[in-house]
Amino acid sequence: MVAAVEDLILMKLISERLKDLDDARRLLHRHRGGLDRAYLQPRLAELSEALARPDILQIYEAELS
């Protein structure tokens, strides 16, 4: 089984390691045209709130703008 890029982005963004956050930024930038945003955005919003980590959504939004 292979993880979808959206799931990899989720895993990278919830990490607090700088390397993982940088990887997430690169994945978002590289795959921005093909991401399933309807799947990804609500999950990121939920995780951002549950973990009290507004940076999760900030990184997502910054890379896709």
N, C-alpha and C positions, 0 to 999 in steps of 0.2 A: 504494500500500500504506500502511496506517495501522498505527502501533504500538499494541499492546494496552497498557492502563493498567499491567499488571503489568511489561511490558518497560520502559516509561517510568520506573516506580518503580525498577527495577533500575539503569537508567542514571543516574538522579538520585542514588541512594544510593552508588554507587561514586565519584562525584565528590567532591572535597574542598572545592568551593566552597560557602560558606555559603548562597548563594541556591538552589543545587541541592538541598542538604539540607533547606532550608525547603520547597521545592516538593515534595519527596518526602514530608515530613510531612503536608502539606496533601492530597496525592493519597491517601495512606494513610487519612487521617481521612475524607475525602469518599467514598471508594469502599470503605470497609472491609466493608460488607455484601455487596458483589458481587465481591470479589477471589477469584481462583483461588489459594487459599492452598496447595493441594497442588502447584501449579506454582511459586509464588513462594518459599515458605519454604526448600525445599532448595537453590534457586539462591542465595538470600541467604546461607545457611549456608556454602555452598561458597566464594562470593566473600569472605565475611568472613574465613574461614580462609586462603584463598590470598593475600589482600591484607594479612593481619595487621591487620584493621580490625574489632575487636569492636563498634565503634559502629554498624556497619551493622545487625547483628541487634538491638542495643539500641534503635535508633530504630524499627525494624519492630515489635518487641514492645511498646514503650511506646505507640505509636499505636494498636495494636489491642487494648490491654487496657482 
